[in-house]
Amino acid sequence: MKINTLIKTTCLAVVMLITACSKDKNAAPGETSFTQYYIAGQYSANLSSTATNVPVPYAIIFNSDSKCTFADAVFGVVKGSYTYSNGHLVTNFGETGGFLVATFDFTVTNGTITQASPDGLGLLTYKLEITPATNAFSNGQYTGGVTTVDGTYIAYLSFSDSQYNIGQSGYNTPDIVYTLQNNAVATRVSNNVTGVFVFDNGAVMMMNYIPPAAVNSSSAYEYGTLTK
């Protein structure tokens, strides 16, 4: 009886230990690698004297070897690095002399970012999301309000595997090349236009931006969040 009781007690302890480890594993991404995750969000920026507090969409992509990538339409694609310790996910950008020099300290609790301490940008939102296994944009169609220098309009955004189009009178055949940064983040750079598309829980946050130097005046832009 004592032997049976000891075996049962030991088995129960092992099960409880496995369960506890399983819960810890699911509570947050791996402590050494975030490569299957990315951060999607917006930050506030003043693009000109009349375009203030613009919600600029951005993404932070976690690569191998503790490297990461910041992508948006204002700074473009910026390489950086990250560390994770005691629930703090810290990203650093600007080591290579890029225009963006910023450090973000994200507090991660149970797989969710609960707080951010930004240095360099005024982050409005930040979500830790799982990167899809395949291109999330491919053959997708989205619509919604888009804000421009001249006002707002209803946009129709369509994607193929490698191109997109945004129109005002309906969906058009994709004809502008985009580059996947991961399966949930895409960028475009052509004709002085820098663009970003960030997949966010079924919607697409997008922005196309032309800096003032390219248009000899204040900046030109269009941004919005579009849904299927």
Contacts in CASP RR format, 6 or more apart in sequence:
PFRMAT RR
TARGET T0000
AUTHOR 0000-0000-0000
METHOD contacts of the structure
MODEL  1
MKINTLIKTTCLAVVMLITACSKDKNAAPGETSFTQYYIAGQYSANLSST
ATNVPVPYAIIFNSDSKCTFADAVFGVVKGSYTYSNGHLVTNFGETGGFL
VATFDFTVTNGTITQASPDGLGLLTYKLEITPATNAFSNGQYTGGVTTVD
GTYIAYLSFSDSQYNIGQSGYNTPDIVYTLQNNAVATRVSNNVTGVFVFD
NGAVMMMNYIPPAAVNSSSAYEYGTLTK
27 110 0 8 1.000
27 111 0 8 1.000
28 87 0 8 1.000
28 108 0 8 1.000
28 109 0 8 1.000
28 110 0 8 1.000
28 111 0 8 1.000
29 36 0 8 1.000
29 37 0 8 1.000
29 84 0 8 1.000
29 108 0 8 1.000
29 111 0 8 1.000
29 128 0 8 1.000
30 84 0 8 1.000
31 84 0 8 1.000
31 85 0 8 1.000
32 84 0 8 1.000
33 62 0 8 1.000
33 64 0 8 1.000
34 62 0 8 1.000
34 82 0 8 1.000
34 84 0 8 1.000
34 89 0 8 1.000
35 62 0 8 1.000
35 63 0 8 1.000
35 64 0 8 1.000
36 130 0 8 1.000
36 131 0 8 1.000
37 62 0 8 1.000
37 128 0 8 1.000
37 129 0 8 1.000
37 130 0 8 1.000
37 131 0 8 1.000
38 59 0 8 1.000
38 60 0 8 1.000
38 61 0 8 1.000
38 62 0 8 1.000
38 128 0 8 1.000
38 129 0 8 1.000
38 131 0 8 1.000
38 182 0 8 1.000
38 184 0 8 1.000
38 185 0 8 1.000
39 59 0 8 1.000
39 60 0 8 1.000
39 106 0 8 1.000
39 113 0 8 1.000
39 126 0 8 1.000
39 127 0 8 1.000
39 128 0 8 1.000
39 129 0 8 1.000
40 57 0 8 1.000
40 58 0 8 1.000
40 59 0 8 1.000
40 125 0 8 1.000
40 126 0 8 1.000
40 127 0 8 1.000
40 129 0 8 1.000
40 184 0 8 1.000
40 185 0 8 1.000
40 198 0 8 1.000
40 199 0 8 1.000
40 200 0 8 1.000
40 205 0 8 1.000
41 57 0 8 1.000
41 58 0 8 1.000
41 59 0 8 1.000
41 123 0 8 1.000
41 124 0 8 1.000
41 125 0 8 1.000
41 126 0 8 1.000
41 127 0 8 1.000
41 198 0 8 1.000
41 200 0 8 1.000
41 205 0 8 1.000
42 55 0 8 1.000
42 56 0 8 1.000
42 57 0 8 1.000
42 58 0 8 1.000
42 123 0 8 1.000
42 124 0 8 1.000
42 125 0 8 1.000
42 205 0 8 1.000
43 55 0 8 1.000
43 56 0 8 1.000
43 58 0 8 1.000
43 72 0 8 1.000
43 118 0 8 1.000
43 121 0 8 1.000
43 122 0 8 1.000
43 123 0 8 1.000
43 124 0 8 1.000
44 53 0 8 1.000
44 54 0 8 1.000
44 55 0 8 1.000
44 56 0 8 1.000
44 122 0 8 1.000
44 124 0 8 1.000
45 53 0 8 1.000
45 54 0 8 1.000
45 56 0 8 1.000
45 74 0 8 1.000
45 121 0 8 1.000
46 52 0 8 1.000
46 53 0 8 1.000
46 54 0 8 1.000
47 54 0 8 1.000
47 74 0 8 1.000
47 209 0 8 1.000
47 218 0 8 1.000
47 219 0 8 1.000
47 221 0 8 1.000
48 212 0 8 1.000
48 218 0 8 1.000
48 219 0 8 1.000
49 218 0 8 1.000
50 218 0 8 1.000
51 149 0 8 1.000
51 218 0 8 1.000
51 219 0 8 1.000
51 221 0 8 1.000
54 221 0 8 1.000
54 223 0 8 1.000
55 124 0 8 1.000
55 223 0 8 1.000
56 72 0 8 1.000
56 73 0 8 1.000
56 74 0 8 1.000
56 207 0 8 1.000
56 223 0 8 1.000
57 72 0 8 1.000
57 73 0 8 1.000
57 196 0 8 1.000
57 198 0 8 1.000
57 205 0 8 1.000
57 206 0 8 1.000
57 207 0 8 1.000
57 223 0 8 1.000
57 224 0 8 1.000
57 225 0 8 1.000
58 70 0 8 1.000
58 71 0 8 1.000
58 72 0 8 1.000
58 196 0 8 1.000
58 198 0 8 1.000
59 70 0 8 1.000
59 71 0 8 1.000
59 72 0 8 1.000
59 181 0 8 1.000
59 184 0 8 1.000
59 185 0 8 1.000
59 196 0 8 1.000
59 198 0 8 1.000
60 68 0 8 1.000
60 69 0 8 1.000
60 70 0 8 1.000
60 71 0 8 1.000
60 91 0 8 1.000
60 104 0 8 1.000
61 68 0 8 1.000
61 69 0 8 1.000
61 71 0 8 1.000
61 131 0 8 1.000
61 181 0 8 1.000
61 182 0 8 1.000
61 185 0 8 1.000
62 68 0 8 1.000
62 82 0 8 1.000
63 69 0 8 1.000
66 81 0 8 1.000
66 82 0 8 1.000
66 83 0 8 1.000
67 79 0 8 1.000
67 80 0 8 1.000
67 81 0 8 1.000
67 82 0 8 1.000
68 79 0 8 1.000
68 80 0 8 1.000
68 81 0 8 1.000
68 82 0 8 1.000
68 91 0 8 1.000
68 93 0 8 1.000
69 77 0 8 1.000
69 78 0 8 1.000
69 79 0 8 1.000
69 80 0 8 1.000
69 181 0 8 1.000
70 76 0 8 1.000
70 77 0 8 1.000
70 78 0 8 1.000
70 79 0 8 1.000
70 80 0 8 1.000
70 91 0 8 1.000
70 93 0 8 1.000
70 100 0 8 1.000
70 102 0 8 1.000
71 77 0 8 1.000
71 78 0 8 1.000
71 181 0 8 1.000
71 185 0 8 1.000
71 187 0 8 1.000
71 196 0 8 1.000
71 198 0 8 1.000
72 196 0 8 1.000
72 207 0 8 1.000
73 194 0 8 1.000
73 195 0 8 1.000
73 196 0 8 1.000
73 207 0 8 1.000
73 208 0 8 1.000
73 209 0 8 1.000
73 221 0 8 1.000
73 223 0 8 1.000
74 194 0 8 1.000
74 209 0 8 1.000
75 98 0 8 1.000
75 99 0 8 1.000
75 100 0 8 1.000
76 187 0 8 1.000
76 189 0 8 1.000
76 194 0 8 1.000
76 195 0 8 1.000
76 196 0 8 1.000
77 181 0 8 1.000
77 187 0 8 1.000
78 93 0 8 1.000
78 94 0 8 1.000
78 98 0 8 1.000
78 99 0 8 1.000
78 100 0 8 1.000
79 93 0 8 1.000
79 94 0 8 1.000
79 95 0 8 1.000
79 96 0 8 1.000
80 91 0 8 1.000
80 92 0 8 1.000
80 93 0 8 1.000
80 94 0 8 1.000
80 95 0 8 1.000
80 96 0 8 1.000
81 91 0 8 1.000
81 92 0 8 1.000
81 95 0 8 1.000
82 89 0 8 1.000
82 90 0 8 1.000
82 91 0 8 1.000
82 92 0 8 1.000
83 89 0 8 1.000
83 90 0 8 1.000
84 90 0 8 1.000
84 108 0 8 1.000
87 107 0 8 1.000
87 108 0 8 1.000
87 109 0 8 1.000
88 105 0 8 1.000
88 106 0 8 1.000
88 107 0 8 1.000
88 108 0 8 1.000
89 105 0 8 1.000
89 106 0 8 1.000
89 107 0 8 1.000
89 108 0 8 1.000
89 113 0 8 1.000
90 103 0 8 1.000
90 104 0 8 1.000
90 105 0 8 1.000
90 106 0 8 1.000
91 103 0 8 1.000
91 104 0 8 1.000
91 106 0 8 1.000
92 102 0 8 1.000
92 103 0 8 1.000
93 100 0 8 1.000
93 101 0 8 1.000
93 102 0 8 1.000
93 103 0 8 1.000
94 100 0 8 1.000
94 101 0 8 1.000
94 102 0 8 1.000
100 121 0 8 1.000
101 120 0 8 1.000
102 118 0 8 1.000
102 119 0 8 1.000
102 120 0 8 1.000
102 121 0 8 1.000
103 118 0 8 1.000
103 119 0 8 1.000
103 120 0 8 1.000
104 116 0 8 1.000
104 117 0 8 1.000
104 118 0 8 1.000
104 119 0 8 1.000
104 121 0 8 1.000
104 123 0 8 1.000
105 116 0 8 1.000
105 117 0 8 1.000
105 118 0 8 1.000
105 119 0 8 1.000
106 113 0 8 1.000
106 115 0 8 1.000
106 116 0 8 1.000
106 126 0 8 1.000
106 128 0 8 1.000
107 113 0 8 1.000
107 114 0 8 1.000
107 115 0 8 1.000
107 116 0 8 1.000
108 114 0 8 1.000
108 128 0 8 1.000
111 128 0 8 1.000
112 128 0 8 1.000
113 126 0 8 1.000
113 127 0 8 1.000
113 128 0 8 1.000
116 123 0 8 1.000
116 126 0 8 1.000
127 200 0 8 1.000
127 201 0 8 1.000
129 184 0 8 1.000
129 200 0 8 1.000
129 201 0 8 1.000
131 182 0 8 1.000
131 183 0 8 1.000
131 184 0 8 1.000
132 183 0 8 1.000
132 184 0 8 1.000
132 199 0 8 1.000
133 183 0 8 1.000
134 183 0 8 1.000
135 161 0 8 1.000
135 180 0 8 1.000
135 183 0 8 1.000
136 183 0 8 1.000
136 184 0 8 1.000
136 199 0 8 1.000
136 202 0 8 1.000
137 159 0 8 1.000
137 164 0 8 1.000
137 178 0 8 1.000
137 180 0 8 1.000
137 186 0 8 1.000
137 197 0 8 1.000
137 199 0 8 1.000
137 204 0 8 1.000
138 159 0 8 1.000
138 160 0 8 1.000
138 161 0 8 1.000
139 159 0 8 1.000
139 160 0 8 1.000
139 161 0 8 1.000
140 158 0 8 1.000
140 159 0 8 1.000
140 228 0 8 1.000
141 156 0 8 1.000
141 157 0 8 1.000
141 158 0 8 1.000
141 159 0 8 1.000
141 171 0 8 1.000
141 228 0 8 1.000
142 156 0 8 1.000
142 157 0 8 1.000
142 158 0 8 1.000
142 203 0 8 1.000
142 204 0 8 1.000
142 226 0 8 1.000
142 227 0 8 1.000
142 228 0 8 1.000
143 154 0 8 1.000
143 155 0 8 1.000
143 156 0 8 1.000
143 157 0 8 1.000
143 226 0 8 1.000
143 227 0 8 1.000
143 228 0 8 1.000
144 154 0 8 1.000
144 155 0 8 1.000
144 224 0 8 1.000
144 225 0 8 1.000
144 226 0 8 1.000
144 227 0 8 1.000
145 152 0 8 1.000
145 153 0 8 1.000
145 154 0 8 1.000
145 155 0 8 1.000
145 224 0 8 1.000
145 226 0 8 1.000
146 152 0 8 1.000
146 153 0 8 1.000
146 154 0 8 1.000
146 155 0 8 1.000
146 166 0 8 1.000
146 206 0 8 1.000
146 222 0 8 1.000
146 223 0 8 1.000
146 224 0 8 1.000
146 226 0 8 1.000
147 222 0 8 1.000
147 223 0 8 1.000
147 224 0 8 1.000
148 220 0 8 1.000
148 221 0 8 1.000
148 222 0 8 1.000
149 218 0 8 1.000
149 219 0 8 1.000
149 220 0 8 1.000
149 221 0 8 1.000
153 168 0 8 1.000
154 168 0 8 1.000
155 166 0 8 1.000
155 167 0 8 1.000
155 168 0 8 1.000
155 222 0 8 1.000
155 224 0 8 1.000
155 226 0 8 1.000
156 166 0 8 1.000
156 167 0 8 1.000
156 168 0 8 1.000
156 169 0 8 1.000
156 170 0 8 1.000
156 171 0 8 1.000
156 172 0 8 1.000
157 164 0 8 1.000
157 165 0 8 1.000
157 166 0 8 1.000
157 167 0 8 1.000
157 204 0 8 1.000
157 206 0 8 1.000
157 226 0 8 1.000
158 164 0 8 1.000
158 165 0 8 1.000
158 166 0 8 1.000
158 171 0 8 1.000
158 172 0 8 1.000
158 173 0 8 1.000
158 174 0 8 1.000
159 174 0 8 1.000
159 178 0 8 1.000
160 174 0 8 1.000
162 177 0 8 1.000
162 178 0 8 1.000
163 174 0 8 1.000
163 175 0 8 1.000
163 176 0 8 1.000
163 177 0 8 1.000
163 178 0 8 1.000
164 174 0 8 1.000
164 176 0 8 1.000
164 178 0 8 1.000
164 186 0 8 1.000
164 188 0 8 1.000
164 197 0 8 1.000
165 171 0 8 1.000
165 172 0 8 1.000
165 173 0 8 1.000
165 174 0 8 1.000
165 175 0 8 1.000
165 176 0 8 1.000
166 206 0 8 1.000
166 208 0 8 1.000
166 222 0 8 1.000
176 188 0 8 1.000
176 190 0 8 1.000
177 188 0 8 1.000
177 190 0 8 1.000
178 186 0 8 1.000
178 187 0 8 1.000
178 188 0 8 1.000
178 197 0 8 1.000
179 186 0 8 1.000
179 187 0 8 1.000
179 188 0 8 1.000
179 189 0 8 1.000
180 186 0 8 1.000
181 187 0 8 1.000
183 199 0 8 1.000
184 198 0 8 1.000
184 199 0 8 1.000
185 196 0 8 1.000
185 197 0 8 1.000
185 198 0 8 1.000
185 199 0 8 1.000
186 196 0 8 1.000
186 197 0 8 1.000
187 194 0 8 1.000
187 195 0 8 1.000
187 196 0 8 1.000
187 197 0 8 1.000
188 194 0 8 1.000
188 195 0 8 1.000
188 196 0 8 1.000
188 208 0 8 1.000
189 195 0 8 1.000
192 210 0 8 1.000
192 211 0 8 1.000
192 214 0 8 1.000
192 215 0 8 1.000
193 208 0 8 1.000
193 209 0 8 1.000
193 210 0 8 1.000
194 208 0 8 1.000
194 209 0 8 1.000
194 210 0 8 1.000
194 211 0 8 1.000
195 206 0 8 1.000
195 207 0 8 1.000
195 208 0 8 1.000
195 209 0 8 1.000
196 206 0 8 1.000
196 207 0 8 1.000
197 204 0 8 1.000
197 205 0 8 1.000
197 206 0 8 1.000
198 204 0 8 1.000
198 205 0 8 1.000
198 206 0 8 1.000
200 225 0 8 1.000
202 227 0 8 1.000
202 228 0 8 1.000
203 225 0 8 1.000
203 226 0 8 1.000
203 227 0 8 1.000
203 228 0 8 1.000
204 225 0 8 1.000
204 226 0 8 1.000
204 227 0 8 1.000
205 223 0 8 1.000
205 224 0 8 1.000
205 225 0 8 1.000
206 223 0 8 1.000
206 224 0 8 1.000
206 225 0 8 1.000
206 226 0 8 1.000
207 221 0 8 1.000
207 222 0 8 1.000
207 223 0 8 1.000
207 224 0 8 1.000
208 221 0 8 1.000
208 222 0 8 1.000
208 223 0 8 1.000
209 219 0 8 1.000
209 220 0 8 1.000
209 221 0 8 1.000
210 219 0 8 1.000
210 220 0 8 1.000
210 221 0 8 1.000
211 219 0 8 1.000
212 218 0 8 1.000
212 219 0 8 1.000
END
